[in-house]
């Protein structure tokens, strides 16, 4: 078991089964010492601020990180090659007037910091939008630094 998976186990979490791409793109792509993880939507569908609460969306953001890590593990095989988190973009399907996108995306950021410690701190964007693929409530893409 990888160190990252051991850390997740300590947190009471585990990697899900990696999903497959739903289009003509890669789950992640390496460029030098950077690994760009493709955008991934949450399994939780609905508009945050109406059908979905802020708390539910925050958990969905956390769970989306787990799915991204599972995809990376599936594609690069050794997930412990991840050294640090560089940047994350988070998109929240938001009801009119909902402005707590940063709090929702904290669900993802908090988990990355719990996994990687200080190396999990990252630059970030948290944006509210009116639609996401498949009606998802959250979408993330993450750039990692490799060892």
Secondary structure, DSSP 8 states (H G I E B T S, - for coil): --HHHHHHHHTT---------SSSS-SEEEETTEEEEEEEE-S-BS-BTTTB-HHHHHHHHHHHHHHHHHHHHHHHS-GGGEEEEEEEEEEEEB-TT---HHHHHHHHHHHHHHHHGGGG--EEEEEEES--GGGBSEEEEEEEEE-
